[in-house]
Amino acid sequence: MNSQGQPSVEWAVVGSDIGPLLLAATGQGLVSVVFHADGPVREKALGRLRDRLGATPVESATGRLAEPIRMLSAYFAGGLREFRLPLDWSLSSGFNRQVLRELAAGVSYGTVVGYGDLAERVGQPRAAQAVGVAMGSNPLPVVVPCHRVVESGGGLGGFGGGLETKRRLLALEGVLPEPLF
């Protein structure tokens, strides 16, 4: 909360192996990770955060975001396999939140899970398509590893950050071979 009693949101854009990422945190924890966070994408994301959280985001990489930034850097350097961060789930609810929490807790670094398998894990075995919708709604990609959810036939499935980003994250984790060029 700020001095006027409103929730406060801190944000920063950090470079990564998959391009600039916008990170945002509230007093509860990391609330948002946005891919390809150059000018227009960054401005749109900040507007959505302001509208959904009822707070004007303030740029700061030293407060609440210092630890998430350190962990992401370690992850991309190959030295971190699990994000142990407080997360603010307020941008997700219902079935989507249930699926994302199961993904975060139950699908570890270097492994993948099918959409249908994840649906079964949350007690909805026929909800594979709904799991796909939940992955598309993930406000915390990379940290909540939606890139680890793939099609049962071996296809990559979709990905909000683009399939090349998904391939690179899976290669980083050793699931796919590194591209030759």
Secondary structure as UniProt FT lines:
FT   TURN            3..4
FT   STRAND          10..14
FT   TURN            17..18
FT   STRAND          21..26
FT   TURN            27..28
FT   STRAND          29..34
FT   HELIX           39..53
FT   STRAND          58..59
FT   TURN            64..65
FT   HELIX           66..76
FT   TURN            77..78
FT   TURN            90..91
FT   HELIX           94..106
FT   TURN            109..110
FT   STRAND          113..114
FT   HELIX           115..121
FT   TURN            122..123
FT   TURN            125..126
FT   HELIX           128..136
FT   TURN            141..143
FT   HELIX           146..148
FT   STRAND          149..150
FT   TURN            152..153
FT   TURN            160..161
FT   HELIX           163..172
FT   TURN            173..174
//
